[in-house]
Amino acid sequence: MSDAKTEKAEKTSIAEGIVRAEARDAAVDAQARVVQQKGFLDDVIDGVQLGAMVIFFICLVFAAIFGSSLPSIFPVTQPLYDALVGLPQLLTQVPDIETVLEYVPKTLDEACELRASVSVWIAQVLHELAYKQWVLGLSWAMYLWQTKLNIRQRDRLHDVRRPKGIATFISRQVYLEANAYGLDKSSLLLVRDFIGQLQTTAIIAYDVVPWLWEQVGQVTGENVLVQSVGFFVAASVLSTVLGLPFDIYSTFVVEKKHGFNKQTMGLFWADALKSLLLVLALGAPVLAGFLWVIERTGERFYLYAWALMAGVQLLMILIYPTVIQPMFNKFDPLPEGDLREAIEALAGRLEFPLKKLYVVDGSKRSSHSNAYVFGFFKAKRIVIYDTLIEQCTTDEIVAVVGHELGHWKKSHTVRMLLMAQLQILLIFYSFSCFVTEPHMYESFGVEGMPVMLGFLFFQYLYEPLGMVLQFATNVMSRIHEFQADAFSRDLGYGEQLASCLIKLQIENKATMNPDPLYSAFTYSHPPLVERLDALGNPHLASKDE
């Protein structure tokens, strides 16, 4: 009788297990259908792309039928027709190498003459440039490029097939949950970018900037410096207000839906208010100093402005973790125990001047995790998020700290800081070519030449170069990440680091299979599979799922 009961209980247990497994499989299949399904936003994207292709094809057909009479029939096509007709002539005017070499200066006097000629040519081009049209064109070109990248990434997120290499350690359910999270973020990003682009277009096309400048001037008086600071305050407040609906949706809908948000509405508003006040309190004096330097230092102001901003950047590196971040998070000394002893032992082994070791209450706002090193000279500090301690083992956390110490040992922070300084110098030097160009201010409907507005308009023109430099920064950052991973591996933590990276990828629901082009232009860290491959990790599979 007892054996019969035992056998019956075993069969019941097996049956219940089968039911649970089938329920899990059904839930995963349902999740896969949700990820695969394309909604209204995807239909809009497909419709716009199809419409653009149809319009392009129609234009080609009309050009073939009507030829040179096309602009007279459809005047709107005149600029495009002129560009297409002039392209062959432009290409035939490109000089060959021998001709170019003839203009290469061979003496110092020839170099000075060439520089003077180039300066005159640049000044003429800047004086004749249709600034408003160029700004609008560049703004839309950058928007369309970024949107194309986002759409490529979105297409990857709709793919429910796990890529080569991760099927052995990333379950189908985890992969689908990460893609669902990515799709929700992508939807918000596409809508936010589109509305932001419409706002930018309206601001430029309808001369909102000079209107706001005049309104502020009526309050602040004729002092340009005070008016500039007032304009900065007004623009910052407006920008914050316009961005709040998206921030609220991101925090309390997207992040909450996927289990990350820990904020209350009260904490959210407190953070928003503190962030705005910090921007105004720190930004206003820096802006005033920047404008004062430009006014007092003449044509080579870019050198002095660069020196000022370099000092400000170093000051911010110093005060952000010690003054600003404690306004938002609580920093406590890491309690005594195995983790503290292991980190201190590693710091001593590497002769890292560890002064303080903190744990920060990141879980107060989100379940995302992190760890970082900061400080100058002999006053180094290590900060570990409490969420990281909850998600990883002691050895895995030490491996992550080893990675961060790798950045310190190989001077990655210094290199990135120097690269940032070169970019700032390039920005200010480029701005010096535009700041005294009256035609730029006139084209935007601005009376006089207020430097504050000139720099604002210049940033739109600089944006394409900024994108290229950001790409270069991402490339360097990825190289540094590989080097820091290798450093931790060489310390004997390769397997632990790989294990922690996998856990963090799962816990953070990070994208497992990013589009290569999107990743190259957007990610400062390499994708997980590339990092594991560089570590020589055995978790990687050799075949597709």
MIKEVEX-444471 format. One line per field, with one value per residue (C-alpha): residue number from 1; z, x, y. Coordinates in Angstrom, 1 decimal. Layout:
nr	c(NUM / ...) $
up	c(Z / ...) $
east	c(X / ...) $
north	c(Y / ...) $
//
This chain:
nr	c(1 / 2 / 3 / 4 / 5 / 6 / 7 / 8 / 9 / 10 / 11 / 12 / 13 / 14 / 15 / 16 / 17 / 18 / 19 / 20 / 21 / 22 / 23 / 24 / 25 / 26 / 27 / 28 / 29 / 30 / 31 / 32 / 33 / 34 / 35 / 36 / 37 / 38 / 39 / 40 / 41 / 42 / 43 / 44 / 45 / 46 / 47 / 48 / 49 / 50 / 51 / 52 / 53 / 54 / 55 / 56 / 57 / 58 / 59 / 60 / 61 / 62 / 63 / 64 / 65 / 66 / 67 / 68 / 69 / 70 / 71 / 72 / 73 / 74 / 75 / 76 / 77 / 78 / 79 / 80 / 81 / 82 / 83 / 84 / 85 / 86 / 87 / 88 / 89 / 90 / 91 / 92 / 93 / 94 / 95 / 96 / 97 / 98 / 99 / 100 / 101 / 102 / 103 / 104 / 105 / 106 / 107 / 108 / 109 / 110 / 111 / 112 / 113 / 114 / 115 / 116 / 117 / 118 / 119 / 120 / 121 / 122 / 123 / 124 / 125 / 126 / 127 / 128 / 129 / 130 / 131 / 132 / 133 / 134 / 135 / 136 / 137 / 138 / 139 / 140 / 141 / 142 / 143 / 144 / 145 / 146 / 147 / 148 / 149 / 150 / 151 / 152 / 153 / 154 / 155 / 156 / 157 / 158 / 159 / 160 / 161 / 162 / 163 / 164 / 165 / 166 / 167 / 168 / 169 / 170 / 171 / 172 / 173 / 174 / 175 / 176 / 177 / 178 / 179 / 180 / 181 / 182 / 183 / 184 / 185 / 186 / 187 / 188 / 189 / 190 / 191 / 192 / 193 / 194 / 195 / 196 / 197 / 198 / 199 / 200 / 201 / 202 / 203 / 204 / 205 / 206 / 207 / 208 / 209 / 210 / 211 / 212 / 213 / 214 / 215 / 216 / 217 / 218 / 219 / 220 / 221 / 222 / 223 / 224 / 225 / 226 / 227 / 228 / 229 / 230 / 231 / 232 / 233 / 234 / 235 / 236 / 237 / 238 / 239 / 240 / 241 / 242 / 243 / 244 / 245 / 246 / 247 / 248 / 249 / 250 / 251 / 252 / 253 / 254 / 255 / 256 / 257 / 258 / 259 / 260 / 261 / 262 / 263 / 264 / 265 / 266 / 267 / 268 / 269 / 270 / 271 / 272 / 273 / 274 / 275 / 276 / 277 / 278 / 279 / 280 / 281 / 282 / 283 / 284 / 285 / 286 / 287 / 288 / 289 / 290 / 291 / 292 / 293 / 294 / 295 / 296 / 297 / 298 / 299 / 300 / 301 / 302 / 303 / 304 / 305 / 306 / 307 / 308 / 309 / 310 / 311 / 312 / 313 / 314 / 315 / 316 / 317 / 318 / 319 / 320 / 321 / 322 / 323 / 324 / 325 / 326 / 327 / 328 / 329 / 330 / 331 / 332 / 333 / 334 / 335 / 336 / 337 / 338 / 339 / 340 / 341 / 342 / 343 / 344 / 345 / 346 / 347 / 348 / 349 / 350 / 351 / 352 / 353 / 354 / 355 / 356 / 357 / 358 / 359 / 360 / 361 / 362 / 363 / 364 / 365 / 366 / 367 / 368 / 369 / 370 / 371 / 372 / 373 / 374 / 375 / 376 / 377 / 378 / 379 / 380 / 381 / 382 / 383 / 384 / 385 / 386 / 387 / 388 / 389 / 390 / 391 / 392 / 393 / 394 / 395 / 396 / 397 / 398 / 399 / 400 / 401 / 402 / 403 / 404 / 405 / 406 / 407 / 408 / 409 / 410 / 411 / 412 / 413 / 414 / 415 / 416 / 417 / 418 / 419 / 420 / 421 / 422 / 423 / 424 / 425 / 426 / 427 / 428 / 429 / 430 / 431 / 432 / 433 / 434 / 435 / 436 / 437 / 438 / 439 / 440 / 441 / 442 / 443 / 444 / 445 / 446 / 447 / 448 / 449 / 450 / 451 / 452 / 453 / 454 / 455 / 456 / 457 / 458 / 459 / 460 / 461 / 462 / 463 / 464 / 465 / 466 / 467 / 468 / 469 / 470 / 471 / 472 / 473 / 474 / 475 / 476 / 477 / 478 / 479 / 480 / 481 / 482 / 483 / 484 / 485 / 486 / 487 / 488 / 489 / 490 / 491 / 492 / 493 / 494 / 495 / 496 / 497 / 498 / 499 / 500 / 501 / 502 / 503 / 504 / 505 / 506 / 507 / 508 / 509 / 510 / 511 / 512 / 513 / 514 / 515 / 516 / 517 / 518 / 519 / 520 / 521 / 522 / 523 / 524 / 525 / 526 / 527 / 528 / 529 / 530 / 531 / 532 / 533 / 534 / 535 / 536 / 537 / 538 / 539 / 540 / 541 / 542 / 543 / 544 / 545) $
up	c(0.0 / 0.9 / -2.4 / -4.3 / -2.6 / -3.3 / -6.9 / -7.2 / -5.5 / -7.9 / -10.9 / -9.6 / -9.1 / -12.6 / -14.0 / -12.1 / -13.4 / -17.0 / -16.5 / -15.1 / -18.0 / -20.5 / -18.8 / -18.9 / -22.6 / -23.3 / -21.5 / -23.5 / -26.8 / -25.9 / -25.1 / -28.5 / -30.3 / -28.5 / -29.5 / -33.1 / -33.5 / -35.2 / -33.8 / -35.1 / -34.8 / -36.9 / -39.5 / -39.6 / -40.0 / -42.8 / -44.5 / -44.4 / -45.8 / -48.6 / -49.4 / -49.6 / -52.0 / -54.2 / -54.3 / -55.3 / -58.1 / -59.4 / -59.4 / -61.5 / -63.9 / -64.3 / -64.8 / -67.5 / -69.3 / -69.0 / -68.9 / -68.9 / -68.9 / -65.5 / -63.5 / -65.7 / -65.2 / -61.5 / -60.1 / -56.7 / -58.3 / -59.5 / -56.6 / -57.0 / -60.8 / -60.6 / -58.1 / -60.3 / -63.5 / -61.8 / -60.2 / -63.3 / -63.8 / -60.2 / -60.4 / -63.5 / -61.7 / -58.9 / -59.4 / -59.7 / -57.3 / -59.4 / -59.5 / -55.7 / -55.1 / -57.0 / -54.4 / -51.4 / -49.9 / -50.0 / -47.9 / -44.8 / -46.9 / -49.3 / -46.3 / -44.9 / -48.2 / -48.5 / -45.1 / -45.9 / -49.1 / -47.4 / -44.6 / -47.2 / -49.0 / -45.8 / -44.8 / -48.2 / -47.9 / -44.3 / -45.4 / -48.3 / -46.4 / -46.1 / -42.4 / -41.6 / -44.5 / -43.7 / -40.0 / -40.9 / -43.5 / -41.2 / -38.4 / -40.5 / -42.0 / -38.5 / -37.3 / -40.3 / -39.8 / -36.1 / -36.8 / -39.4 / -36.8 / -34.3 / -36.9 / -37.7 / -34.0 / -33.7 / -36.4 / -34.5 / -31.4 / -33.2 / -34.0 / -31.5 / -32.6 / -30.2 / -32.1 / -32.4 / -29.2 / -26.4 / -26.5 / -23.9 / -21.1 / -22.1 / -22.0 / -24.5 / -21.9 / -20.8 / -24.4 / -25.2 / -22.0 / -22.9 / -26.4 / -25.1 / -22.8 / -25.7 / -27.9 / -25.3 / -24.9 / -28.7 / -29.1 / -26.6 / -28.2 / -31.7 / -30.5 / -28.4 / -31.2 / -33.7 / -31.4 / -30.5 / -34.2 / -34.9 / -32.0 / -33.3 / -36.8 / -35.4 / -33.2 / -36.1 / -38.8 / -36.8 / -35.1 / -31.6 / -30.3 / -31.1 / -29.8 / -26.5 / -26.4 / -26.8 / -24.1 / -21.7 / -22.6 / -21.6 / -18.1 / -17.6 / -19.4 / -21.9 / -20.2 / -22.7 / -20.1 / -17.7 / -20.7 / -21.8 / -18.3 / -18.2 / -21.6 / -20.4 / -17.3 / -19.4 / -22.1 / -19.4 / -17.7 / -21.0 / -22.0 / -18.7 / -18.9 / -22.4 / -21.5 / -18.3 / -20.0 / -21.6 / -18.4 / -16.5 / -19.0 / -19.1 / -15.3 / -14.3 / -17.4 / -19.2 / -16.3 / -13.9 / -16.5 / -16.7 / -12.9 / -12.7 / -11.3 / -7.5 / -7.4 / -5.9 / -7.6 / -4.8 / -5.2 / -9.0 / -8.6 / -6.0 / -8.3 / -11.2 / -9.2 / -7.7 / -11.2 / -12.6 / -9.7 / -10.1 / -13.8 / -13.2 / -10.2 / -11.9 / -15.5 / -15.0 / -13.6 / -16.1 / -18.9 / -17.6 / -17.3 / -20.8 / -22.3 / -20.3 / -21.6 / -25.2 / -24.8 / -23.2 / -25.0 / -28.7 / -31.7 / -29.9 / -27.3 / -28.1 / -26.2 / -23.0 / -23.3 / -23.6 / -20.5 / -18.6 / -19.6 / -18.8 / -15.3 / -15.0 / -16.2 / -13.7 / -10.9 / -11.8 / -11.8 / -8.3 / -6.8 / -8.6 / -6.6 / -3.4 / -3.4 / -6.2 / -6.2 / -2.4 / -2.9 / -4.7 / -3.2 / 0.2 / 0.4 / 3.3 / 4.0 / 2.8 / 5.9 / 7.2 / 5.7 / 2.9 / 0.1 / 1.8 / 2.6 / -0.9 / -2.5 / -0.1 / -0.8 / -4.5 / -4.2 / -2.1 / -4.6 / -7.4 / -5.2 / -5.8 / -3.4 / -2.0 / 0.5 / 0.9 / -0.1 / -0.4 / -1.1 / -2.7 / -2.4 / -6.1 / -5.4 / -4.1 / -7.7 / -9.9 / -9.9 / -12.4 / -11.1 / -11.5 / -9.8 / -10.5 / -9.3 / -8.9 / -7.3 / -8.0 / -7.1 / -3.7 / -2.8 / -4.8 / -3.9 / -5.1 / -5.2 / -5.5 / -6.0 / -3.5 / -6.4 / -7.7 / -4.2 / -4.4 / -7.9 / -7.9 / -5.7 / -3.8 / -6.4 / -9.2 / -7.7 / -7.1 / -10.8 / -11.7 / -9.4 / -11.1 / -14.4 / -13.0 / -11.6 / -15.1 / -16.3 / -13.6 / -14.2 / -18.0 / -17.6 / -19.6 / -17.7 / -18.4 / -22.1 / -22.4 / -20.6 / -23.0 / -25.9 / -24.5 / -24.1 / -27.8 / -28.8 / -26.7 / -28.2 / -31.7 / -30.9 / -29.6 / -32.5 / -35.0 / -33.3 / -33.6 / -37.4 / -37.0 / -33.9 / -35.8 / -38.9 / -39.1 / -41.8 / -39.4 / -36.9 / -39.6 / -41.2 / -37.9 / -37.4 / -34.5 / -34.1 / -33.2 / -32.6 / -29.1 / -28.5 / -26.5 / -29.6 / -32.0 / -30.0 / -30.0 / -33.7 / -34.3 / -32.4 / -35.0 / -37.7 / -35.7 / -35.0 / -38.0 / -36.9 / -33.3 / -34.4 / -36.1 / -33.0 / -30.8 / -33.0 / -32.5 / -28.8 / -28.8 / -30.6 / -28.1 / -25.2 / -26.6 / -26.9 / -23.3 / -22.2 / -23.9 / -22.2 / -18.8 / -19.2 / -20.2 / -17.1 / -14.8 / -16.6 / -16.1 / -12.4 / -12.4 / -12.5 / -16.1 / -15.4 / -12.6 / -14.7 / -17.5 / -15.1 / -13.6 / -17.1 / -18.0 / -14.8 / -15.2 / -18.8 / -17.6 / -14.6 / -16.6 / -19.5 / -21.8 / -25.6 / -26.4 / -30.2 / -31.2 / -34.7 / -35.6 / -37.1 / -34.3 / -31.7 / -33.4 / -33.3 / -29.9 / -27.6 / -25.6 / -24.4 / -26.6 / -26.8 / -24.4 / -27.0 / -28.1 / -24.5 / -23.7 / -26.9 / -26.1 / -22.6 / -24.2 / -22.2 / -22.5 / -22.1 / -25.8 / -28.1 / -31.4 / -33.3 / -33.6 / -31.5) $
east	c(0.0 / 2.9 / 4.6 / 1.4 / 1.1 / 4.8 / 4.4 / 1.2 / 3.0 / 5.9 / 3.5 / 1.7 / 5.0 / 6.1 / 2.8 / 2.9 / 6.4 / 5.3 / 2.4 / 4.8 / 7.3 / 4.5 / 3.2 / 6.7 / 7.1 / 3.7 / 4.7 / 8.0 / 6.2 / 3.8 / 6.7 / 8.2 / 5.0 / 5.0 / 8.6 / 8.0 / 4.8 / 5.2 / 2.9 / 1.7 / 5.1 / 6.7 / 3.9 / 4.6 / 8.4 / 7.8 / 5.3 / 7.8 / 10.6 / 8.4 / 7.1 / 10.6 / 11.6 / 8.5 / 9.1 / 12.8 / 11.7 / 9.1 / 11.7 / 14.0 / 11.1 / 10.2 / 13.8 / 14.2 / 10.9 / 11.2 / 15.0 / 16.1 / 12.5 / 11.8 / 12.6 / 10.3 / 7.4 / 8.1 / 10.0 / 10.5 / 12.9 / 15.3 / 17.8 / 18.0 / 18.3 / 21.1 / 23.0 / 22.7 / 23.6 / 26.6 / 27.9 / 29.8 / 31.4 / 32.4 / 34.0 / 35.9 / 37.3 / 38.9 / 42.6 / 45.0 / 47.8 / 50.4 / 48.4 / 47.8 / 51.5 / 52.3 / 50.4 / 52.2 / 54.3 / 58.1 / 59.2 / 57.9 / 56.9 / 54.9 / 53.2 / 52.2 / 50.9 / 48.8 / 47.4 / 46.4 / 44.8 / 42.9 / 41.8 / 40.4 / 38.6 / 37.1 / 36.0 / 34.3 / 32.5 / 31.3 / 30.1 / 28.0 / 26.7 / 23.0 / 23.2 / 19.6 / 19.1 / 22.3 / 21.4 / 18.0 / 19.5 / 22.2 / 19.8 / 17.5 / 20.4 / 21.7 / 18.2 / 17.6 / 21.0 / 20.4 / 16.9 / 18.2 / 20.6 / 17.7 / 15.5 / 18.3 / 18.6 / 14.9 / 14.8 / 17.4 / 15.3 / 12.3 / 14.4 / 13.6 / 16.4 / 19.4 / 22.6 / 25.6 / 27.6 / 25.1 / 22.6 / 24.6 / 24.4 / 21.4 / 18.0 / 15.4 / 13.2 / 16.0 / 16.9 / 13.2 / 12.8 / 15.9 / 14.5 / 11.1 / 12.8 / 14.9 / 11.9 / 10.0 / 13.0 / 13.4 / 9.7 / 10.1 / 13.4 / 11.9 / 8.9 / 11.1 / 13.6 / 10.8 / 9.1 / 12.5 / 13.3 / 10.0 / 10.7 / 14.2 / 12.8 / 10.1 / 12.6 / 15.0 / 12.4 / 10.3 / 13.1 / 12.1 / 15.7 / 15.9 / 12.3 / 13.3 / 16.5 / 14.4 / 12.0 / 14.8 / 16.4 / 13.3 / 13.6 / 17.4 / 18.2 / 20.9 / 23.8 / 24.7 / 26.4 / 23.4 / 21.0 / 23.1 / 22.9 / 19.1 / 18.7 / 20.6 / 18.3 / 15.1 / 16.3 / 17.3 / 13.9 / 12.1 / 14.2 / 13.6 / 9.8 / 9.7 / 11.6 / 9.6 / 6.8 / 9.4 / 11.4 / 8.2 / 7.1 / 10.6 / 10.8 / 7.3 / 6.1 / 9.1 / 11.5 / 8.7 / 7.2 / 10.5 / 11.2 / 13.9 / 12.3 / 12.4 / 11.7 / 8.6 / 7.0 / 8.2 / 11.8 / 11.6 / 10.4 / 13.0 / 15.8 / 14.4 / 14.4 / 17.8 / 19.2 / 17.8 / 19.1 / 22.5 / 22.6 / 21.7 / 24.0 / 27.0 / 26.2 / 25.5 / 28.9 / 30.8 / 28.8 / 29.5 / 33.3 / 33.3 / 31.7 / 33.9 / 37.0 / 35.8 / 35.1 / 38.5 / 41.0 / 40.6 / 41.0 / 42.8 / 40.1 / 39.8 / 43.1 / 41.9 / 38.4 / 39.9 / 42.1 / 39.0 / 36.9 / 39.8 / 39.9 / 36.2 / 36.2 / 39.0 / 37.0 / 33.9 / 35.8 / 36.8 / 33.5 / 31.0 / 31.6 / 32.3 / 29.8 / 27.2 / 26.4 / 25.9 / 23.0 / 21.2 / 22.7 / 23.9 / 27.6 / 28.6 / 31.9 / 31.9 / 31.4 / 34.2 / 34.1 / 35.5 / 34.6 / 36.4 / 39.4 / 39.6 / 39.4 / 42.0 / 44.3 / 44.0 / 44.6 / 47.7 / 48.9 / 48.7 / 50.0 / 46.7 / 46.5 / 43.0 / 41.9 / 38.2 / 35.9 / 32.2 / 28.9 / 26.2 / 22.5 / 21.8 / 18.8 / 17.1 / 16.2 / 17.0 / 18.1 / 20.8 / 24.3 / 27.8 / 31.2 / 33.8 / 37.0 / 37.6 / 40.0 / 43.3 / 46.8 / 47.0 / 43.3 / 41.7 / 38.2 / 36.3 / 32.5 / 30.4 / 26.6 / 24.6 / 22.8 / 26.2 / 26.8 / 23.3 / 23.8 / 27.4 / 29.7 / 32.7 / 35.2 / 33.1 / 32.9 / 36.7 / 37.0 / 35.0 / 37.1 / 40.2 / 38.7 / 38.3 / 41.8 / 43.0 / 41.6 / 43.7 / 46.9 / 46.8 / 45.9 / 42.7 / 41.0 / 43.9 / 43.8 / 40.1 / 40.5 / 43.2 / 41.0 / 38.1 / 40.4 / 41.5 / 37.8 / 37.0 / 39.9 / 38.8 / 35.2 / 36.4 / 38.9 / 36.1 / 33.8 / 36.4 / 35.9 / 32.1 / 31.7 / 32.4 / 30.5 / 27.5 / 25.7 / 25.2 / 23.4 / 21.4 / 20.2 / 18.6 / 17.0 / 19.3 / 20.1 / 23.8 / 26.2 / 25.6 / 28.2 / 25.7 / 23.5 / 26.4 / 27.7 / 24.2 / 23.8 / 27.4 / 26.7 / 24.1 / 26.8 / 29.4 / 27.1 / 28.2 / 31.9 / 30.9 / 29.3 / 32.5 / 34.5 / 32.1 / 32.5 / 36.3 / 35.8 / 33.7 / 36.4 / 39.0 / 36.7 / 36.1 / 39.8 / 40.2 / 37.4 / 39.2 / 42.4 / 40.8 / 39.2 / 42.5 / 44.1 / 41.6 / 42.0 / 45.8 / 45.2 / 43.6 / 40.0 / 39.1 / 36.5 / 35.0 / 34.8 / 33.1 / 30.6 / 29.9 / 29.5 / 26.9 / 25.0 / 25.0 / 23.8 / 20.9 / 20.1 / 20.2 / 18.3 / 20.9 / 20.7 / 22.2 / 22.5 / 23.0 / 23.2 / 26.9 / 26.5 / 24.3 / 26.7 / 29.7 / 28.1 / 26.3 / 28.0 / 31.1 / 31.5 / 31.9 / 28.9 / 29.0 / 29.9 / 32.9 / 34.1 / 33.7 / 35.5 / 38.4 / 38.6 / 38.7 / 35.7 / 34.4 / 30.8 / 30.7 / 29.1 / 30.5 / 27.2 / 23.8 / 20.9) $
north	c(0.0 / 2.4 / 1.6 / 2.3 / 5.7 / 6.5 / 5.6 / 7.7 / 10.7 / 10.4 / 10.3 / 13.3 / 15.2 / 14.3 / 15.4 / 18.7 / 19.2 / 18.6 / 21.1 / 23.7 / 23.2 / 23.4 / 26.6 / 28.1 / 27.1 / 28.7 / 31.9 / 32.0 / 31.4 / 34.2 / 36.5 / 35.6 / 36.5 / 39.9 / 40.6 / 39.6 / 41.5 / 44.8 / 47.6 / 50.9 / 52.6 / 49.9 / 50.3 / 54.0 / 53.3 / 50.8 / 53.2 / 56.1 / 54.0 / 52.6 / 56.1 / 57.5 / 54.7 / 55.3 / 59.1 / 58.5 / 56.1 / 58.6 / 61.4 / 59.2 / 58.4 / 62.1 / 63.0 / 60.4 / 61.6 / 65.4 / 65.8 / 69.5 / 70.7 / 69.2 / 72.4 / 74.5 / 72.0 / 71.4 / 74.4 / 72.7 / 70.3 / 73.1 / 72.8 / 69.0 / 69.2 / 71.8 / 69.6 / 66.5 / 68.4 / 70.1 / 66.9 / 65.6 / 69.0 / 69.2 / 65.8 / 66.7 / 69.7 / 67.6 / 68.1 / 65.2 / 64.4 / 66.2 / 69.4 / 69.2 / 68.7 / 71.9 / 73.9 / 72.3 / 75.0 / 74.4 / 77.4 / 79.2 / 82.2 / 80.0 / 78.4 / 81.8 / 82.9 / 79.7 / 80.2 / 83.7 / 82.6 / 79.9 / 82.3 / 84.7 / 81.9 / 80.6 / 84.1 / 84.6 / 81.2 / 82.0 / 85.4 / 84.0 / 80.9 / 80.4 / 79.7 / 79.0 / 76.6 / 74.9 / 74.5 / 73.1 / 70.7 / 69.5 / 69.1 / 66.9 / 65.0 / 64.1 / 63.2 / 60.9 / 59.2 / 58.6 / 57.4 / 55.0 / 53.5 / 53.2 / 51.4 / 49.0 / 48.2 / 47.9 / 45.3 / 43.3 / 43.5 / 42.0 / 38.9 / 36.1 / 33.9 / 33.9 / 34.6 / 32.4 / 32.1 / 32.9 / 30.0 / 28.0 / 30.7 / 32.9 / 31.2 / 31.9 / 33.6 / 35.9 / 36.8 / 37.7 / 39.7 / 41.8 / 42.3 / 43.4 / 45.9 / 47.2 / 47.6 / 49.6 / 51.9 / 52.1 / 53.2 / 55.9 / 57.1 / 57.2 / 59.3 / 61.5 / 62.2 / 62.9 / 65.4 / 66.9 / 67.3 / 69.0 / 71.4 / 72.2 / 72.8 / 75.2 / 77.0 / 77.6 / 78.3 / 80.7 / 82.6 / 81.5 / 82.0 / 85.8 / 86.2 / 84.6 / 86.7 / 89.9 / 88.8 / 88.2 / 91.5 / 93.3 / 91.9 / 92.0 / 95.3 / 96.1 / 94.4 / 91.6 / 89.4 / 89.5 / 89.0 / 86.0 / 84.4 / 85.1 / 83.5 / 80.5 / 80.2 / 80.6 / 78.1 / 75.5 / 75.7 / 75.4 / 72.4 / 70.7 / 71.3 / 69.9 / 66.8 / 66.0 / 64.0 / 61.7 / 61.3 / 60.5 / 57.9 / 56.3 / 56.0 / 55.1 / 53.1 / 51.6 / 51.1 / 50.0 / 47.6 / 45.7 / 45.7 / 48.4 / 51.5 / 52.0 / 55.7 / 57.2 / 60.2 / 62.4 / 61.3 / 61.8 / 65.4 / 66.1 / 64.8 / 66.8 / 70.0 / 69.4 / 68.7 / 71.9 / 74.0 / 72.4 / 73.2 / 76.8 / 77.2 / 75.7 / 76.6 / 80.3 / 81.3 / 79.1 / 80.7 / 84.2 / 83.4 / 82.0 / 85.1 / 87.4 / 85.6 / 85.9 / 89.6 / 90.4 / 88.2 / 89.1 / 86.9 / 84.1 / 83.8 / 80.1 / 79.3 / 81.1 / 79.7 / 76.2 / 76.8 / 78.0 / 74.9 / 72.6 / 74.0 / 73.7 / 70.1 / 69.1 / 70.9 / 68.9 / 65.6 / 66.5 / 67.8 / 65.5 / 62.4 / 64.2 / 67.0 / 66.6 / 62.8 / 62.6 / 65.0 / 62.2 / 59.0 / 57.8 / 56.7 / 54.4 / 52.7 / 49.2 / 47.0 / 44.8 / 41.3 / 39.1 / 41.6 / 44.5 / 42.4 / 41.0 / 44.5 / 46.0 / 43.1 / 43.6 / 47.4 / 46.6 / 44.1 / 46.7 / 49.6 / 51.4 / 54.4 / 53.4 / 56.0 / 55.1 / 52.2 / 53.0 / 51.2 / 53.5 / 52.9 / 52.6 / 50.4 / 53.5 / 54.4 / 51.4 / 47.8 / 48.6 / 48.1 / 49.5 / 50.1 / 52.8 / 54.4 / 58.2 / 60.6 / 62.4 / 61.4 / 59.6 / 60.1 / 57.3 / 56.0 / 52.9 / 52.9 / 49.8 / 49.8 / 47.8 / 46.2 / 44.8 / 43.2 / 41.6 / 40.2 / 38.9 / 36.8 / 38.2 / 36.9 / 38.3 / 41.8 / 41.7 / 40.8 / 43.9 / 46.0 / 44.5 / 45.7 / 49.2 / 49.2 / 48.2 / 51.5 / 53.3 / 51.2 / 51.9 / 55.6 / 55.3 / 58.1 / 60.4 / 59.5 / 60.1 / 63.4 / 64.5 / 63.5 / 65.5 / 68.5 / 68.3 / 68.2 / 71.2 / 73.1 / 72.2 / 73.4 / 76.8 / 77.3 / 76.4 / 78.8 / 81.6 / 81.4 / 82.1 / 84.4 / 87.7 / 86.8 / 89.3 / 87.3 / 84.4 / 86.5 / 88.3 / 85.0 / 84.0 / 87.4 / 88.5 / 92.1 / 92.7 / 89.8 / 88.4 / 85.7 / 83.5 / 83.1 / 82.8 / 79.8 / 78.3 / 78.5 / 77.3 / 74.1 / 73.1 / 73.5 / 71.6 / 68.6 / 66.4 / 66.8 / 66.1 / 62.9 / 61.8 / 62.7 / 60.8 / 57.8 / 58.1 / 58.4 / 55.2 / 53.4 / 54.4 / 53.6 / 50.1 / 49.5 / 50.6 / 48.2 / 45.2 / 46.2 / 46.5 / 43.1 / 41.6 / 43.2 / 41.6 / 38.3 / 38.5 / 39.1 / 35.6 / 36.8 / 36.0 / 33.4 / 35.4 / 38.5 / 36.6 / 35.2 / 38.6 / 40.2 / 37.5 / 38.1 / 41.9 / 41.4 / 39.3 / 41.5 / 44.7 / 43.1 / 44.6 / 44.0 / 40.6 / 41.0 / 44.7 / 45.8 / 46.3 / 49.8 / 51.0 / 49.5 / 51.2 / 54.7 / 54.3 / 52.0 / 53.0 / 49.4 / 46.4 / 43.9 / 41.0 / 38.3 / 40.3 / 40.7 / 37.1 / 36.1 / 38.3 / 36.8 / 33.3 / 32.3 / 28.7 / 29.8 / 30.8 / 28.3 / 27.3 / 26.9 / 28.6 / 27.6) $
//
